Amino acid sequence: ETVHQALSLVDIMSISRNFFLGREPTRRIGPIHLLDRKKMNEECEKAVTGLGVRVRSPNEFVSILSGGERQAISIGRAMHFKVKLLILDEPLAALSVRETREVLRQVEKVRESGVSVIFITHNVYHVYPVAERFVMLDRGIKIGEVYKKDASPEDIIEIIATGKMPKTLKS
């Protein structure tokens, strides 16, 4: 599941409708399938609060949410549907400091649950606390790969800036 920089949430739909978009649970009444709104609301609320985000009601429109809350909906959706790999494409773009901290906390929870995370970002300092390994690309070509235990944020920035491994990291 990919959480894009430009979130694919529909502002004029409720939080729970966005959460289940394309995967809505239904219930049958004879030959007719109806949305199971009660189940949608309960599962959405449980998943989102499990990430530490409080929404007043899953029936509220997404348009009233902050950027961090919108990211939480997208990340919660990915976790709810039991993804094994979560790709985050610039998830911190245009977020406040508080929202950035919250999204990074959510990413850590996702990792702790056993989901692999690819975090695409231009800001090493944002991702450094939650990363294990860094792969640096320049126009799609790999220019470096280091484990967090072996490199400081400054080392990683040097690799990005020069396209070369620092002498301190070479064996």
C-alpha positions, 0 to 999 in steps of 0.5 A: 500500500502506498501513502502518497504525498498528495493524499488520495482522500475525498474531502466531501466523504466521511472519514470512514468512507475514505478509510474503506474506499474500494473495500467497503464491508456490506451486509445483505438484505435479500438480494440487495447488498448495502454498506455496513456503515456501523461496521465501517464506523467501528473498525475505522474508529478502532484503527485510527485511535489505535494509532493515537489519533482521536477523531470526533466521529468517523462520520465527519468529512475528511475536509475538516482534518489536519494534515497529520490526521489525514496521514493517520487515516491513510496509514491506519487504512494500510495497517487495517488491511494487513499490508506487509509493505507500506510505502510512504512518499514524502508523508511529512510534506506540508505538515507542522512540527507537531503533526510531523512528530505524530506521523513519525510516531505512527510510522514507528508503531507500524514498524513495531507491528512487523510491517516493512516501511519504505520512507521516501523523503528529502529530509534525513533528519525527519526519517533518521529516528525511525529508520534502520537503513538508508538507500540514497538515490540520485535520479533513480540510481543508487549512490549509497546504502548504509545502516543507521548504526554505521552512519550519522545524519551528516554522513548520509547528507554527505553521500547525497551531496557528493554521490560518494561514500565518506572515508569515515564509512569506508572499510 
